[in-house]
Amino acid sequence: MCTRAVYFGKENQIVTGRTMDWKEEMHTNLWVFPRGMHRDCGLGEHSVTWTSCYGSLVASVYEGGTADGMNEKGRVTNLLYLVESEYPPADDSRPALVITAWAQYVLDQFATVAEAVVELSREEFRVVPVVAPNGAEGTVHLSISDPTGDSAILEYINGSLRIHHAREHQVMTNSPIFDEQLALNRYWQQIGCTVMLPGTNRAADRFARASFYINACHQSADAREAVASIFSVMRNVSVPRGISTPDQPNISTTIWRTVSDQKNRVYFFENTASPSLVWIRLSQLDFRPGAPVQKLTLDGNPDLAGDPSHNFQPAEPFPFLVP
């Protein structure tokens, strides 16, 4: 499920792209959340609560979780599948944050990757997994990037949080865990990717291709060229529609792609069932405290194209899916 890569253009033209690979439609819509929202992830008296410091534009899944998005500071968060994830035990006494709210919490609270890493390293809460509506285990890891090009990969392995923080962590896919992905990628670098690149839809092969192409493509200061370049990379690592491996959610059809221009604060969304894409300029959105939550309905509307900012409608925020 999914590939994520960060493009380093000239003159600080930073762009993050991702694919969403899943074996069924996830009824994804776009949401605008203002700053100053009081949040509760729905786990009762033990739930983490917070007030959002930053507004965000997000892509929902199953109308029960935030899977992807960019906040008004240009910091991007992407949620990807990782079957090896193992979260803290249920008897852990720390406040709990449901996994469907993890990405939203990070978007709401942090302007930079460095700030997020410092705070999240304290591990003041535990993350609680949830089963998806189709019965798949909600085992995921998280990537974050900011307009400087800084990146961090967050994984729960053996019940503990592991954070890989470095600008060079441009790429993330699925299994195996990130340490092992880096080792596999070093193998391909040693044999020379200009001679041969692995071509299957397996996560390790997608990691190798994305790692090579994200830096081999034209590194431009022009926003249009930068966005086009990373879209071309994300399409290269996409899985054709209708191809999914039974019992392996990490090898599934690419159902949508996003690209976040973090310098110019423009969010692009591409439904693979649509002939067109949509883009939203965050400068046109109202993130002021007290502004209404707004929703752009993408589900069932595949012909939407261009800049549909005027189509957002006030809506009640979706409740986070809980166990």
ZADO-1210 file (C-alpha; in nm, 4 decimals, padded with zeros to 6 digits):
<atoms>
<atom x="00.0000" y="00.0000" z="00.0000" code="MET" pos="1"/>
<atom x="00.1584" y="00.3173" z="-00.1220" code="CYS" pos="2"/>
<atom x="00.4830" y="00.4894" z="-00.2102" code="THR" pos="3"/>
<atom x="00.5986" y="00.8328" z="-00.0951" code="ARG" pos="4"/>
<atom x="00.8861" y="01.0461" z="-00.2279" code="ALA" pos="5"/>
<atom x="01.0194" y="01.3999" z="-00.1744" code="VAL" pos="6"/>
<atom x="01.1504" y="01.6053" z="-00.4683" code="TYR" pos="7"/>
<atom x="01.4357" y="01.8543" z="-00.4127" code="PHE" pos="8"/>
<atom x="01.4039" y="02.1245" z="-00.6764" code="GLY" pos="9"/>
<atom x="01.6208" y="02.4303" z="-00.7075" code="LYS" pos="10"/>
<atom x="01.5493" y="02.7491" z="-00.5106" code="GLU" pos="11"/>
<atom x="01.3733" y="02.5543" z="-00.2333" code="ASN" pos="12"/>
<atom x="01.1132" y="02.4031" z="-00.4643" code="GLN" pos="13"/>
<atom x="01.0207" y="02.1095" z="-00.2381" code="ILE" pos="14"/>
<atom x="00.7389" y="01.8758" z="-00.3424" code="VAL" pos="15"/>
<atom x="00.6127" y="01.5558" z="-00.1779" code="THR" pos="16"/>
<atom x="00.4230" y="01.2929" z="-00.3768" code="GLY" pos="17"/>
<atom x="00.2495" y="00.9720" z="-00.2724" code="ARG" pos="18"/>
<atom x="00.0376" y="00.6915" z="-00.4128" code="THR" pos="19"/>
<atom x="-00.2508" y="00.5339" z="-00.2256" code="MET" pos="20"/>
<atom x="-00.2573" y="00.1622" z="-00.3075" code="ASP" pos="21"/>
<atom x="-00.5518" y="-00.0368" z="-00.1736" code="TRP" pos="22"/>
<atom x="-00.7674" y="-00.3271" z="-00.2850" code="LYS" pos="23"/>
<atom x="-01.0924" y="-00.1292" z="-00.2849" code="GLU" pos="24"/>
<atom x="-01.2169" y="00.2283" z="-00.3038" code="GLU" pos="25"/>
<atom x="-01.1797" y="00.4168" z="00.0251" code="MET" pos="26"/>
<atom x="-01.4488" y="00.6820" z="-00.0405" code="HIS" pos="27"/>
<atom x="-01.1908" y="00.9574" z="-00.0150" code="THR" pos="28"/>
<atom x="-01.2907" y="01.3235" z="00.0131" code="ASN" pos="29"/>
<atom x="-01.0952" y="01.6433" z="00.0801" code="LEU" pos="30"/>
<atom x="-01.1474" y="01.8380" z="00.4019" code="TRP" pos="31"/>
<atom x="-01.0473" y="02.1838" z="00.5257" code="VAL" pos="32"/>
<atom x="-00.9882" y="02.2029" z="00.9004" code="PHE" pos="33"/>
<atom x="-00.9238" y="02.5479" z="01.0566" code="PRO" pos="34"/>
<atom x="-00.6785" y="02.6155" z="01.3356" code="ARG" pos="35"/>
<atom x="-00.8225" y="02.6346" z="01.6859" code="GLY" pos="36"/>
<atom x="-01.0298" y="02.3148" z="01.6570" code="MET" pos="37"/>
<atom x="-01.0739" y="02.1200" z="01.9792" code="HIS" pos="38"/>
<atom x="-00.9979" y="01.7577" z="01.9006" code="ARG" pos="39"/>
<atom x="-01.0858" y="01.4300" z="02.0713" code="ASP" pos="40"/>
<atom x="-00.9978" y="01.1065" z="01.8961" code="CYS" pos="41"/>
<atom x="-01.2968" y="00.9250" z="02.0435" code="GLY" pos="42"/>
<atom x="-01.1421" y="00.6865" z="02.2955" code="LEU" pos="43"/>
<atom x="-01.3274" y="00.8132" z="02.6002" code="GLY" pos="44"/>
<atom x="-01.1623" y="00.9325" z="02.9193" code="GLU" pos="45"/>
<atom x="-00.8234" y="00.7943" z="02.8134" code="HIS" pos="46"/>
<atom x="-00.8266" y="00.9747" z="02.4779" code="SER" pos="47"/>
<atom x="-00.5632" y="01.2278" z="02.3744" code="VAL" pos="48"/>
<atom x="-00.7216" y="01.5715" z="02.3353" code="THR" pos="49"/>
<atom x="-00.5710" y="01.8767" z="02.1674" code="TRP" pos="50"/>
<atom x="-00.6433" y="02.2113" z="02.0036" code="THR" pos="51"/>
<atom x="-00.5131" y="02.2512" z="01.6507" code="SER" pos="52"/>
<atom x="-00.2351" y="02.5090" z="01.6115" code="CYS" pos="53"/>
<atom x="-00.2473" y="02.5001" z="01.2307" code="TYR" pos="54"/>
<atom x="-00.5165" y="02.4631" z="00.9689" code="GLY" pos="55"/>
<atom x="-00.4889" y="02.1800" z="00.7197" code="SER" pos="56"/>
<atom x="-00.6211" y="02.0355" z="00.3953" code="LEU" pos="57"/>
<atom x="-00.6530" y="01.6564" z="00.4203" code="VAL" pos="58"/>
<atom x="-00.7629" y="01.3495" z="00.2285" code="ALA" pos="59"/>
<atom x="-00.9881" y="01.1194" z="00.4306" code="SER" pos="60"/>
<atom x="-01.0326" y="00.7428" z="00.4033" code="VAL" pos="61"/>
<atom x="-01.3622" y="00.5674" z="00.4789" code="TYR" pos="62"/>
<atom x="-01.4770" y="00.9032" z="00.6240" code="GLU" pos="63"/>
<atom x="-01.3109" y="00.7840" z="00.9412" code="GLY" pos="64"/>
<atom x="-00.9460" y="00.8813" z="00.9248" code="GLY" pos="65"/>
<atom x="-00.6880" y="01.1221" z="00.7838" code="THR" pos="66"/>
<atom x="-00.4510" y="00.9472" z="00.5431" code="ALA" pos="67"/>
<atom x="-00.2732" y="01.2393" z="00.3805" code="ASP" pos="68"/>
<atom x="-00.2539" y="01.6168" z="00.3890" code="GLY" pos="69"/>
<atom x="-00.0677" y="01.9457" z="00.4119" code="MET" pos="70"/>
<atom x="-00.1042" y="02.2111" z="00.6779" code="ASN" pos="71"/>
<atom x="-00.0904" y="02.5851" z="00.6256" code="GLU" pos="72"/>
<atom x="00.2834" y="02.5890" z="00.7019" code="LYS" pos="73"/>
<atom x="00.3514" y="02.3536" z="00.4101" code="GLY" pos="74"/>
<atom x="00.4271" y="02.0517" z="00.6268" code="ARG" pos="75"/>
<atom x="00.3031" y="01.7265" z="00.4766" code="VAL" pos="76"/>
<atom x="00.1990" y="01.4028" z="00.6453" code="THR" pos="77"/>
<atom x="00.1426" y="01.0689" z="00.4677" code="ASN" pos="78"/>
<atom x="00.0065" y="00.7485" z="00.6220" code="LEU" pos="79"/>
<atom x="00.1241" y="00.4227" z="00.4575" code="LEU" pos="80"/>
<atom x="00.0645" y="00.0546" z="00.5286" code="TYR" pos="81"/>
<atom x="00.3237" y="-00.1470" z="00.7233" code="LEU" pos="82"/>
<atom x="00.2271" y="-00.5007" z="00.8175" code="VAL" pos="83"/>
<atom x="00.5183" y="-00.5292" z="01.0667" code="GLU" pos="84"/>
<atom x="00.3786" y="-00.2496" z="01.2849" code="SER" pos="85"/>
<atom x="00.3296" y="-00.3469" z="01.6476" code="GLU" pos="86"/>
<atom x="00.1851" y="-00.0867" z="01.8828" code="TYR" pos="87"/>
<atom x="00.2083" y="-00.0469" z="02.2630" code="PRO" pos="88"/>
<atom x="00.0031" y="-00.2972" z="02.4651" code="PRO" pos="89"/>
<atom x="-00.3545" y="-00.2216" z="02.5671" code="ALA" pos="90"/>
<atom x="-00.2592" y="-00.2038" z="02.9367" code="ASP" pos="91"/>
<atom x="-00.0204" y="00.0874" z="02.8697" code="ASP" pos="92"/>
<atom x="-00.1360" y="00.3656" z="03.1030" code="SER" pos="93"/>
<atom x="-00.0480" y="00.6605" z="02.8786" code="ARG" pos="94"/>
<atom x="-00.3238" y="00.8620" z="02.7049" code="PRO" pos="95"/>
<atom x="-00.4337" y="00.6963" z="02.3807" code="ALA" pos="96"/>
<atom x="-00.4405" y="00.8258" z="02.0227" code="LEU" pos="97"/>
<atom x="-00.6286" y="00.6152" z="01.7695" code="VAL" pos="98"/>
<atom x="-00.4272" y="00.5401" z="01.4544" code="ILE" pos="99"/>
<atom x="-00.6901" y="00.7062" z="01.2331" code="THR" pos="100"/>
<atom x="-00.6130" y="01.0394" z="01.4054" code="ALA" pos="101"/>
<atom x="-00.2319" y="01.0053" z="01.4080" code="TRP" pos="102"/>
<atom x="-00.1716" y="01.1943" z="01.0835" code="ALA" pos="103"/>
<atom x="-00.4232" y="01.4640" z="01.1779" code="GLN" pos="104"/>
<atom x="-00.2600" y="01.5183" z="01.5160" code="TYR" pos="105"/>
<atom x="00.0782" y="01.5723" z="01.3507" code="VAL" pos="106"/>
<atom x="-00.0700" y="01.8111" z="01.0914" code="LEU" pos="107"/>
<atom x="-00.2524" y="02.0073" z="01.3616" code="ASP" pos="108"/>
<atom x="00.0356" y="02.0481" z="01.6016" code="GLN" pos="109"/>
<atom x="00.3659" y="02.0974" z="01.4181" code="PHE" pos="110"/>
<atom x="00.5083" y="02.3462" z="01.1663" code="ALA" pos="111"/>
<atom x="00.8375" y="02.1662" z="01.0980" code="THR" pos="112"/>
<atom x="00.9724" y="01.8122" z="01.0966" code="VAL" pos="113"/>
<atom x="01.2319" y="01.8967" z="01.3601" code="ALA" pos="114"/>
<atom x="00.9649" y="02.0303" z="01.5937" code="GLU" pos="115"/>
<atom x="00.7534" y="01.7181" z="01.5423" code="ALA" pos="116"/>
<atom x="01.0458" y="01.4834" z="01.6044" code="VAL" pos="117"/>
<atom x="01.1394" y="01.6524" z="01.9331" code="VAL" pos="118"/>
<atom x="00.7862" y="01.6372" z="02.0667" code="GLU" pos="119"/>
<atom x="00.6902" y="01.2913" z="01.9390" code="LEU" pos="120"/>
<atom x="01.0157" y="01.1428" z="02.0711" code="SER" pos="121"/>
<atom x="00.8831" y="01.2076" z="02.4208" code="ARG" pos="122"/>
<atom x="00.6246" y="00.9324" z="02.3607" code="GLU" pos="123"/>
<atom x="00.3714" y="01.0937" z="02.5921" code="GLU" pos="124"/>
<atom x="00.0860" y="00.8972" z="02.4375" code="PHE" pos="125"/>
<atom x="00.0340" y="00.5487" z="02.2964" code="ARG" pos="126"/>
<atom x="-00.1085" y="00.4756" z="01.9524" code="VAL" pos="127"/>
<atom x="-00.4066" y="00.2403" z="01.9282" code="VAL" pos="128"/>
<atom x="-00.4632" y="00.0406" z="01.6068" code="PRO" pos="129"/>
<atom x="-00.8009" y="-00.0038" z="01.4427" code="VAL" pos="130"/>
<atom x="-00.9389" y="-00.2536" z="01.1917" code="VAL" pos="131"/>
<atom x="-01.0433" y="-00.1047" z="00.8561" code="ALA" pos="132"/>
<atom x="-01.4076" y="-00.1419" z="00.7479" code="PRO" pos="133"/>
<atom x="-01.3035" y="-00.4212" z="00.5093" code="ASN" pos="134"/>
<atom x="-01.1462" y="-00.6181" z="00.7949" code="GLY" pos="135"/>
<atom x="-00.7812" y="-00.5351" z="00.7172" code="ALA" pos="136"/>
<atom x="-00.5569" y="-00.4688" z="01.0165" code="GLU" pos="137"/>
<atom x="-00.4767" y="-00.0988" z="01.0510" code="GLY" pos="138"/>
<atom x="-00.1011" y="-00.1403" z="01.0700" code="THR" pos="139"/>
<atom x="00.0602" y="00.1751" z="00.9331" code="VAL" pos="140"/>
<atom x="00.3646" y="00.3965" z="00.9515" code="HIS" pos="141"/>
<atom x="00.3896" y="00.7718" z="00.9018" code="LEU" pos="142"/>
<atom x="00.6084" y="01.0043" z="00.6960" code="SER" pos="143"/>
<atom x="00.6417" y="01.3784" z="00.7466" code="ILE" pos="144"/>
<atom x="00.8201" y="01.6426" z="00.5382" code="SER" pos="145"/>
<atom x="00.8424" y="02.0208" z="00.5431" code="ASP" pos="146"/>
<atom x="00.9290" y="02.3054" z="00.3016" code="PRO" pos="147"/>
<atom x="01.3007" y="02.2809" z="00.3878" code="THR" pos="148"/>
<atom x="01.3098" y="01.9232" z="00.2534" code="GLY" pos="149"/>
<atom x="01.3534" y="01.7717" z="00.5983" code="ASP" pos="150"/>
<atom x="01.1915" y="01.4299" z="00.6485" code="SER" pos="151"/>
<atom x="01.1104" y="01.1798" z="00.9194" code="ALA" pos="152"/>
<atom x="00.9722" y="00.8267" z="00.9085" code="ILE" pos="153"/>
<atom x="00.7833" y="00.7043" z="01.2171" code="LEU" pos="154"/>
<atom x="00.7227" y="00.3349" z="01.2822" code="GLU" pos="155"/>
<atom x="00.6036" y="00.1310" z="01.5792" code="TYR" pos="156"/>
<atom x="00.8187" y="-00.1837" z="01.5965" code="ILE" pos="157"/>
<atom x="00.7886" y="-00.4313" z="01.8861" code="ASN" pos="158"/>
<atom x="00.5684" y="-00.1834" z="02.0689" code="GLY" pos="159"/>
<atom x="00.8161" y="00.1059" z="02.0573" code="SER" pos="160"/>
<atom x="00.8324" y="00.4154" z="01.8393" code="LEU" pos="161"/>
<atom x="01.1246" y="00.4359" z="01.5974" code="ARG" pos="162"/>
<atom x="01.1955" y="00.7669" z="01.4258" code="ILE" pos="163"/>
<atom x="01.4283" y="00.7979" z="01.1259" code="HIS" pos="164"/>
<atom x="01.5020" y="01.1690" z="01.0891" code="HIS" pos="165"/>
<atom x="01.7159" y="01.2984" z="00.8032" code="ALA" pos="166"/>
<atom x="01.6762" y="01.4970" z="00.4841" code="ARG" pos="167"/>
<atom x="01.8023" y="01.2004" z="00.2822" code="GLU" pos="168"/>
<atom x="01.5021" y="00.9884" z="00.3860" code="HIS" pos="169"/>
<atom x="01.3179" y="01.0961" z="00.0725" code="GLN" pos="170"/>
<atom x="01.1419" y="00.7678" z="-00.0006" code="VAL" pos="171"/>
<atom x="00.9121" y="00.5357" z="00.1914" code="MET" pos="172"/>
<atom x="00.7025" y="00.2390" z="00.0810" code="THR" pos="173"/>
<atom x="00.5720" y="-00.0588" z="00.2791" code="ASN" pos="174"/>
<atom x="00.7330" y="-00.3805" z="00.4027" code="SER" pos="175"/>
<atom x="00.9918" y="-00.4510" z="00.5236" code="PRO" pos="176"/>
<atom x="01.0624" y="-00.2040" z="00.8052" code="ILE" pos="177"/>
<atom x="01.2508" y="00.1115" z="00.7105" code="PHE" pos="178"/>
<atom x="01.5945" y="-00.0075" z="00.8283" code="ASP" pos="179"/>
<atom x="01.5668" y="-00.3080" z="00.5992" code="GLU" pos="180"/>
<atom x="01.4376" y="-00.0995" z="00.3093" code="GLN" pos="181"/>
<atom x="01.7481" y="00.1161" z="00.3340" code="LEU" pos="182"/>
<atom x="01.9676" y="-00.1938" z="00.3288" code="ALA" pos="183"/>
<atom x="01.7890" y="-00.3324" z="00.0218" code="LEU" pos="184"/>
<atom x="01.8208" y="00.0017" z="-00.1541" code="ASN" pos="185"/>
<atom x="02.1961" y="00.0102" z="-00.0882" code="ARG" pos="186"/>
<atom x="02.2196" y="-00.3193" z="-00.2749" code="TYR" pos="187"/>
<atom x="02.0596" y="-00.1660" z="-00.5848" code="TRP" pos="188"/>
<atom x="02.2822" y="00.1395" z="-00.5571" code="GLN" pos="189"/>
<atom x="02.5907" y="-00.0832" z="-00.5473" code="GLN" pos="190"/>
<atom x="02.5011" y="-00.2794" z="-00.8598" code="ILE" pos="191"/>
<atom x="02.4167" y="00.0404" z="-01.0446" code="GLY" pos="192"/>
<atom x="02.0575" y="00.1479" z="-01.1054" code="CYS" pos="193"/>
<atom x="02.1491" y="00.2952" z="-01.4423" code="THR" pos="194"/>
<atom x="02.2041" y="-00.0606" z="-01.5633" code="VAL" pos="195"/>
<atom x="01.9018" y="-00.2302" z="-01.4100" code="MET" pos="196"/>
<atom x="01.6088" y="-00.1325" z="-01.1893" code="LEU" pos="197"/>
<atom x="01.3731" y="-00.3848" z="-01.0233" code="PRO" pos="198"/>
<atom x="01.0393" y="-00.3684" z="-01.1985" code="GLY" pos="199"/>
<atom x="00.7801" y="-00.5523" z="-00.9906" code="THR" pos="200"/>
<atom x="00.5070" y="-00.3951" z="-00.7780" code="ASN" pos="201"/>
<atom x="00.6631" y="-00.5244" z="-00.4552" code="ARG" pos="202"/>
<atom x="00.7344" y="-00.2548" z="-00.1978" code="ALA" pos="203"/>
<atom x="01.1125" y="-00.3061" z="-00.1998" code="ALA" pos="204"/>
<atom x="01.1223" y="-00.2726" z="-00.5798" code="ASP" pos="205"/>
<atom x="00.9072" y="00.0399" z="-00.5729" code="ARG" pos="206"/>
<atom x="01.1426" y="00.1825" z="-00.3089" code="PHE" pos="207"/>
<atom x="01.4437" y="00.1271" z="-00.5352" code="ALA" pos="208"/>
<atom x="01.2761" y="00.2823" z="-00.8406" code="ARG" pos="209"/>
<atom x="01.1444" y="00.5832" z="-00.6516" code="ALA" pos="210"/>
<atom x="01.4831" y="00.6416" z="-00.4869" code="SER" pos="211"/>
<atom x="01.6559" y="00.6438" z="-00.8250" code="PHE" pos="212"/>
<atom x="01.4032" y="00.8419" z="-01.0267" code="TYR" pos="213"/>
<atom x="01.3274" y="01.1112" z="-00.7687" code="ILE" pos="214"/>
<atom x="01.6848" y="01.2368" z="-00.8036" code="ASN" pos="215"/>
<atom x="01.7430" y="01.1386" z="-01.1663" code="ALA" pos="216"/>
<atom x="01.4528" y="01.3470" z="-01.2956" code="CYS" pos="217"/>
<atom x="01.4988" y="01.7161" z="-01.3763" code="HIS" pos="218"/>
<atom x="01.5511" y="01.9170" z="-01.0577" code="GLN" pos="219"/>
<atom x="01.3801" y="02.2456" z="-01.1378" code="SER" pos="220"/>
<atom x="01.2946" y="02.5727" z="-00.9659" code="ALA" pos="221"/>
<atom x="00.9821" y="02.5959" z="-01.1799" code="ASP" pos="222"/>
<atom x="00.6750" y="02.4790" z="-00.9877" code="ALA" pos="223"/>
<atom x="00.5005" y="02.3354" z="-01.2939" code="ARG" pos="224"/>
<atom x="00.8066" y="02.1316" z="-01.3929" code="GLU" pos="225"/>
<atom x="00.8625" y="02.0155" z="-01.0362" code="ALA" pos="226"/>
<atom x="00.5040" y="01.8983" z="-00.9960" code="VAL" pos="227"/>
<atom x="00.5094" y="01.7290" z="-01.3373" code="ALA" pos="228"/>
<atom x="00.8368" y="01.5552" z="-01.2498" code="SER" pos="229"/>
<atom x="00.7152" y="01.4060" z="-00.9243" code="ILE" pos="230"/>
<atom x="00.3845" y="01.3021" z="-01.0796" code="PHE" pos="231"/>
<atom x="00.5871" y="01.1128" z="-01.3393" code="SER" pos="232"/>
<atom x="00.7804" y="00.9357" z="-01.0639" code="VAL" pos="233"/>
<atom x="00.4672" y="00.8469" z="-00.8682" code="MET" pos="234"/>
<atom x="00.3038" y="00.7096" z="-01.1813" code="ARG" pos="235"/>
<atom x="00.6145" y="00.4971" z="-01.2445" code="ASN" pos="236"/>
<atom x="00.5780" y="00.3313" z="-00.9031" code="VAL" pos="237"/>
<atom x="00.1987" y="00.2952" z="-00.9218" code="SER" pos="238"/>
<atom x="00.0211" y="-00.0398" z="-00.9473" code="VAL" pos="239"/>
<atom x="-00.2205" y="-00.0790" z="-01.2426" code="PRO" pos="240"/>
<atom x="-00.5899" y="-00.0788" z="-01.1615" code="ARG" pos="241"/>
<atom x="-00.7332" y="-00.4223" z="-01.1026" code="GLY" pos="242"/>
<atom x="-00.4054" y="-00.5742" z="-00.9822" code="ILE" pos="243"/>
<atom x="-00.4037" y="-00.6690" z="-00.6146" code="SER" pos="244"/>
<atom x="-00.2385" y="-00.9577" z="-00.4328" code="THR" pos="245"/>
<atom x="-00.4792" y="-01.1530" z="-00.2080" code="PRO" pos="246"/>
<atom x="-00.4024" y="-01.1183" z="00.1636" code="ASP" pos="247"/>
<atom x="-00.1273" y="-00.8617" z="00.0932" code="GLN" pos="248"/>
<atom x="-00.2728" y="-00.5094" z="00.1268" code="PRO" pos="249"/>
<atom x="00.0753" y="-00.3675" z="00.0607" code="ASN" pos="250"/>
<atom x="00.0530" y="-00.4942" z="-00.2993" code="ILE" pos="251"/>
<atom x="-00.2674" y="-00.3407" z="-00.4307" code="SER" pos="252"/>
<atom x="-00.4108" y="-00.1213" z="-00.7042" code="THR" pos="253"/>
<atom x="-00.3191" y="00.2468" z="-00.6945" code="THR" pos="254"/>
<atom x="-00.6537" y="00.4195" z="-00.6400" code="ILE" pos="255"/>
<atom x="-00.5269" y="00.7774" z="-00.6044" code="TRP" pos="256"/>
<atom x="-00.2175" y="00.9937" z="-00.5948" code="ARG" pos="257"/>
<atom x="-00.1383" y="01.3268" z="-00.4280" code="THR" pos="258"/>
<atom x="00.1363" y="01.5813" z="-00.4853" code="VAL" pos="259"/>
<atom x="00.2015" y="01.8640" z="-00.2382" code="SER" pos="260"/>
<atom x="00.3897" y="02.1726" z="-00.3600" code="ASP" pos="261"/>
<atom x="00.5257" y="02.2812" z="-00.0238" code="GLN" pos="262"/>
<atom x="00.6837" y="02.6038" z="-00.1427" code="LYS" pos="263"/>
<atom x="00.3705" y="02.7419" z="-00.3050" code="ASN" pos="264"/>
<atom x="00.1200" y="02.5560" z="-00.0819" code="ARG" pos="265"/>
<atom x="-00.0701" y="02.3815" z="-00.3596" code="VAL" pos="266"/>
<atom x="-00.2215" y="02.0347" z="-00.3083" code="TYR" pos="267"/>
<atom x="-00.2904" y="01.8140" z="-00.6114" code="PHE" pos="268"/>
<atom x="-00.5182" y="01.5096" z="-00.6054" code="PHE" pos="269"/>
<atom x="-00.5446" y="01.2518" z="-00.8851" code="GLU" pos="270"/>
<atom x="-00.8078" y="00.9783" z="-00.8858" code="ASN" pos="271"/>
<atom x="-00.6773" y="00.6973" z="-01.1075" code="THR" pos="272"/>
<atom x="-01.0335" y="00.6400" z="-01.2320" code="ALA" pos="273"/>
<atom x="-01.0510" y="00.9997" z="-01.3546" code="SER" pos="274"/>
<atom x="-00.9082" y="01.1530" z="-01.6734" code="PRO" pos="275"/>
<atom x="-00.8183" y="01.4710" z="-01.4829" code="SER" pos="276"/>
<atom x="-00.6760" y="01.5931" z="-01.1555" code="LEU" pos="277"/>
<atom x="-00.7778" y="01.8643" z="-00.9118" code="VAL" pos="278"/>
<atom x="-00.5649" y="02.1158" z="-00.7251" code="TRP" pos="279"/>
<atom x="-00.6282" y="02.3367" z="-00.4249" code="ILE" pos="280"/>
<atom x="-00.4315" y="02.6495" z="-00.3359" code="ARG" pos="281"/>
<atom x="-00.4136" y="02.6651" z="00.0409" code="LEU" pos="282"/>
<atom x="-00.3924" y="03.0454" z="00.0165" code="SER" pos="283"/>
<atom x="-00.7562" y="03.0405" z="-00.1001" code="GLN" pos="284"/>
<atom x="-00.8797" y="02.8505" z="00.2067" code="LEU" pos="285"/>
<atom x="-01.0054" y="02.9946" z="00.5350" code="ASP" pos="286"/>
<atom x="-00.8039" y="02.8511" z="00.8224" code="PHE" pos="287"/>
<atom x="-00.8965" y="03.1206" z="01.0757" code="ARG" pos="288"/>
<atom x="-01.0133" y="03.0046" z="01.4202" code="PRO" pos="289"/>
<atom x="-01.3886" y="02.9718" z="01.4143" code="GLY" pos="290"/>
<atom x="-01.4055" y="02.9220" z="01.0367" code="ALA" pos="291"/>
<atom x="-01.6278" y="02.6314" z="00.9343" code="PRO" pos="292"/>
<atom x="-01.4984" y="02.2853" z="00.8591" code="VAL" pos="293"/>
<atom x="-01.5439" y="02.2331" z="00.4855" code="GLN" pos="294"/>
<atom x="-01.5672" y="01.9280" z="00.2612" code="LYS" pos="295"/>
<atom x="-01.5063" y="01.8725" z="-00.1092" code="LEU" pos="296"/>
<atom x="-01.6888" y="01.5571" z="-00.2184" code="THR" pos="297"/>
<atom x="-01.4664" y="01.3521" z="-00.4471" code="LEU" pos="298"/>
<atom x="-01.6314" y="01.0159" z="-00.3828" code="ASP" pos="299"/>
<atom x="-01.8712" y="00.9469" z="-00.6697" code="GLY" pos="300"/>
<atom x="-01.7554" y="01.2564" z="-00.8568" code="ASN" pos="301"/>
<atom x="-01.4654" y="01.1339" z="-01.0772" code="PRO" pos="302"/>
<atom x="-01.5154" y="01.4008" z="-01.3456" code="ASP" pos="303"/>
<atom x="-01.4224" y="01.6874" z="-01.1130" code="LEU" pos="304"/>
<atom x="-01.1238" y="01.8716" z="-01.2595" code="ALA" pos="305"/>
<atom x="-00.9142" y="02.1844" z="-01.2174" code="GLY" pos="306"/>
<atom x="-00.9372" y="02.4145" z="-00.9156" code="ASP" pos="307"/>
<atom x="-01.2623" y="02.3326" z="-00.7337" code="PRO" pos="308"/>
<atom x="-01.1998" y="02.5521" z="-00.4272" code="SER" pos="309"/>
<atom x="-01.5432" y="02.7122" z="-00.4697" code="HIS" pos="310"/>
<atom x="-01.7065" y="02.3678" z="-00.4392" code="ASN" pos="311"/>
<atom x="-01.6117" y="02.3142" z="-00.0739" code="PHE" pos="312"/>
<atom x="-01.9182" y="02.3074" z="00.1488" code="GLN" pos="313"/>
<atom x="-01.9543" y="02.3469" z="00.5277" code="PRO" pos="314"/>
<atom x="-01.9742" y="02.0072" z="00.6952" code="ALA" pos="315"/>
<atom x="-01.9481" y="01.8372" z="01.0311" code="GLU" pos="316"/>
<atom x="-01.5984" y="01.6893" z="01.0767" code="PRO" pos="317"/>
<atom x="-01.5867" y="01.3142" z="01.0343" code="PHE" pos="318"/>
<atom x="-01.5451" y="01.1103" z="01.3556" code="PRO" pos="319"/>
<atom x="-01.2248" y="00.9090" z="01.3741" code="PHE" pos="320"/>
<atom x="-01.2779" y="00.5373" z="01.3310" code="LEU" pos="321"/>
<atom x="-01.2092" y="00.3638" z="01.6637" code="VAL" pos="322"/>
<atom x="-01.1686" y="-00.0010" z="01.7728" code="PRO" pos="323"/>
</atoms>
